[in-house]
Amino acid sequence: MSGTSLDGLDLVYCHIWKPLTRWEFKIEKTKSIPYSKKRVTRLQEAIRLPADQLLCLHNEYGTWLGEQVGQFIEKEKLEVNFVSSHGHTVHHQPAKGLTFQIGSGQHLANACGIKTICDYRTNDVALGGQGAPLVPIGDHMLFGTYDFCLNLGGISNISFVLDDKRIAYDIGIANMLLNYIAAGEGLKYDKGGTLARKGTLLPQLFEKLNSLAYYALPYPKSTGYEWFSKEIVPLIKEQDASIESLLHTSVHHICEQIARQLKLLTIKNEKTLLITGGGAFNTYLTEVLQDKLGKKIKLEIPSNQLIEFKEALIFCLMGVLRLEQEINVLHSVTGASKDSSSGVVYLPC
């Protein structure tokens, strides 16, 4: 799994089984591989590459993924049935019928010598869906005891059951914005929200961020780096303010949008909100979010392992479901014409 926050590559080795009516899992081994500055730059700039250069990167990145998988398996002496790969999203414009995750499945399979499943989004987009978010199938099958599941990665997305249907969508920006601001000071991220806590709110920036048109769109909806670079980056660049205040305002904006979405629902009794993704480590962000949500919604922050590797775990589940020819993408989430068992299987040569 490689997310929009560009932290690096997450590898997780799981056992997934279904003893009775529900799938169960155990995370056996994990590894995070930070991206070099060169790779971060290449992935950031991939959106502007001409087709031939993008496809070359697609193949090269797929080979690199396969090499990392192979080294992980060899070092940990793992027995592996298959590899499930999300790849790294470069283009995501479902309104145009377009989504593209680089990391060629054939190159990946050839490099590690193991059957590989990838390209989970294209089929849903072809069926008229958003092709995102995909993680809610795992929320539904593995974490259904929580009322809400919130992922704070580069983008914030939420998942919950409404009228007996799993609903999920991208709320908006999250770590992609915070990491972008931190990078301006040579930092990878604002650890624990320490810098954000020291800042003060910038009212005009706060209002401009909250007024972005995306937030007013109904679900199903999804967004990505294109939206961030076009709509949000210019707002940050025009500010003459300290990094602390930029981060402080951004944290309040992120939490404000999450709280607004949850307040649209009628909540009578106390509910639980499971938080995973890198944002769960941002203590200041979670404090601000709890304050904005009030007492009716209780934040649940799981183990560090689950915070970091939940998305990778769920893509492993999606691979299992694909091989079993069971539904792994929900049309109630994506807006597609029907549920699907998505993913393309590649055999090594």
Secondary structure as UniProt FT lines:
FT   TURN            4..5
FT   STRAND          8..17
FT   STRAND          24..34
FT   HELIX           37..45
FT   HELIX           46..48
FT   HELIX           51..76
FT   STRAND          83..84
FT   STRAND          88..93
FT   HELIX           94..96
FT   STRAND          98..102
FT   HELIX           105..112
FT   STRAND          116..118
FT   HELIX           122..126
FT   TURN            127..128
FT   HELIX           136..142
FT   TURN            144..145
FT   STRAND          148..152
FT   STRAND          155..162
FT   TURN            163..164
FT   STRAND          165..173
FT   HELIX           175..183
FT   TURN            184..186
FT   HELIX           191..193
FT   HELIX           194..198
FT   HELIX           203..210
FT   HELIX           213..216
FT   HELIX           225..227
FT   HELIX           228..232
FT   HELIX           233..237
FT   HELIX           243..263
FT   STRAND          271..276
FT   HELIX           278..281
FT   HELIX           283..293
FT   TURN            295..296
FT   STRAND          297..300
FT   HELIX           304..323
FT   TURN            324..325
FT   HELIX           331..334
FT   STRAND          344..346
//
